[in-house]
């Protein structure tokens, strides 16, 4: 039997579990003659703020929060997705998003809340719609995903969120995202915070290579109009 709201298998309840459900229902003011219905209602009511029932929903929330920043200042952003147990159900959240540079985001080991487990990494691409390193020879995003042993999410200019599974090594589309618009004040602050990084990435390294040449950044208007 499937929960029609979230697609999560419903559980067979024993007497002790039924008593816990009834007590939780009494405390929250939620009542039902069916343990299964009560289970669904309680899950919806008791979900902590900032948590989601699936990794995909969590990555969607991250993408909505960050992609407008990525488009505007052309920098990558990333976040660790983690899980915890709530009444026998796995729920998910993500760390405060952090910025990288125009073409790279480093997986930073954040301190996660007690009792949680790191399960995935989500990040943005300002110039590319695909994971880097796809193909027979692992590199880029794909190599890092396998190194850490977690699935990766990415969203690019087409605003389609994708997931790379380290188990199947297959990329799947999660869906198209509508990013949260930036306020005028946020635009000013992001310009101040990232202008130096944008300018520095035009410099030429010791081998005579300019990091941004592959993406044509010198032809771009910054920040994005």
N, C-alpha and C positions, 0 to 999 in steps of 0.2 A: 504494500500500500504506500502511496506517495502523498506527501504534503503538497496540495495543489498550489499553495502559496509560494513555497520555496523549493520544491522538488527534492526534499530531504525525506528519506525513509522514516515512517512512523515506527514507534517502538511498542512491543508488547509490554504491558504494565503488570507488575506483580503487586500483591496486596500492599507492601510497604511503599512502593512507588506511588500507588494510588492515593495512599494517605498523605504523602508529601505533596502531590499535586493538589489535593483538596485543601490542604493547609495553605499552600501558596495562593490558591484561588481565593480562599477566605481573606487572606491578608491583603491581596491586591484588589479585592472586590470583583473578581472575574468568576462567573459561575457557568457551569454546563453539566448536563447529565452524562455527557460522553467524555471519557478520559482523553480520547484522541483530539476532540475539539478543544478541550481545556488546555491540552498540551500545545496546540498551535497558538491559541490566544496568549498563553503565558510566554511563549517564546517571543512573540511580537512585542509584548508588554515589557518584558524583562531585559531585552537586549540593551546593553550599556551604550551610552552615547559614544559615537565614533567607531563602533563595531558593526560588522556586516556578517551575513550568513554564508557567503562564499568568497573565495579568493578573487574571482572575477569582479564581483560587486565592489570589493575593496580597491582593486586596480582602477575600476571605473571612477571611483571617488577621487583617487589620486590624480588621474588624468584630467578630470574636470577642474580640479583645484589648480593644477600647474601648467596646463598646456598654453594658456593665453600668455603666461610669463615667457615660456619658451619661444613662442612665435614673436613676441614683442622684442625681446633682447637677444634672441638667437643663441641661447645657452641651454645646455642639457640640465635637467633636474632629475633627482632620483629619490627613492624611499624604500625602506625595508618593510615587507609585509610579514606580519607575524600572527600566530594563532594561539588560542587558549580554549580550555574546556569550560562550558557553562551548562550545568545540569545534564551532562552526557552529550552535549552538542558542541561541535567545533565552530568557534566564531573567529572573526579575523579583523585586524586593524592595520594601520601603517604608521611608520615614524614620521616626524616632521620632515617634509621635503627639503632637500638641500640642493644648492646649485653647483654645477661643475664649470667647464669652460665651453666654448662654442661647439666642440666636437667630441668631448670625452666627459664621462661621469664616472668617478671612482666609487666602487662599492665600499662605503664606510661602515665599519662595525659599530653600530649604535648600541647603547645600553637599552635593552628591552625591558618592559615591565616584568616583574617577578611572575613566574608561572606561565610564561609564554615561550613560543618556539618560532624561530625564523623559518619561513616557508617559501618566500618568493621575493624577487626584486623587481620594482617597477621603475621605468625611466622614460625620458622624452628625447626625441630627436628633432632639432629644428630644421634639418635639411634632408633627411632620408626617411622613407616610409618603412624601411626593412631593418631587421636585426643585422648587425654586422657579423661577418664570419660564417654565414650560412654556406653549406657545401660540404664536400668530402673532407677538406682540411679545416679543422676547427680553428677559429681565431675570433677576435673581437668579443661581441656580446655572447656568442655561443660558447666560446672557450671559457669565459668567465662563469657562465651559468653552470657548466659541468665542473669547473674547479670548486665552486662553493656547494654544488649539489642542490640547487634550488631552481625552480622555474623562473623565467624572465618574462616581463611584459614590456612592450614599447608602444609609443604612440608618436606618429610623425605628422608632416604637413597635411596629409589627407584626413587627419583626425580620426583614423580607424585604429582602435586599440587591438593589439595582437598579443598572443601568448605563445612562448616557446616552451615545450615540455621536454625536460631532460630525460624522461622515461621513454617517450615515443620518438623524440627528436623531430617532432612535427610542429609547424606553426599553424595556429588557428586564429581566426578573427573573432574577437569578443563582441565588437560592435562599434558603430560610429559614436563619437563623443561630442557633446556640445560643451565647450569649455566655459568656465565662469569668467565673465568680463572683468577687466581690470578697471579700477577707478582712476581718475586723473592723478590723485595723490600717489597711488601705487606706481603708476607709470614713471612719475618723477623720481621716486625712491629707487626703483629698479635701474633706471638710467644712471643714477649716481653710483649705485653699488657695482654695476657691471661694465661701465664704459671703459675702465682701465683694462679689464680682462679682454674686452673686444679689441681694443687697440693693440695690446701686446701680442695677440695671436697672429698678427701680420708680420711679426719679426722673422728673420731668417736664422735657422739654427747653424750649428758648426759644420753641417754637411751641405749647406747652401740650399736647404729645403725650407719652404714656407708652409706652415701647417695648413693654411686655409686654401692652398691652390686647387685642391681637388674639388672644392665646393663653390668656387667662384665668389668668395666672400668680398673680394675687392670691388665687385660689381653691384653689391647689395647696399641698400640704404639702411643705416642703423641709427636709431631703433626702427623697427618695421613700421611704416606709416599706417 
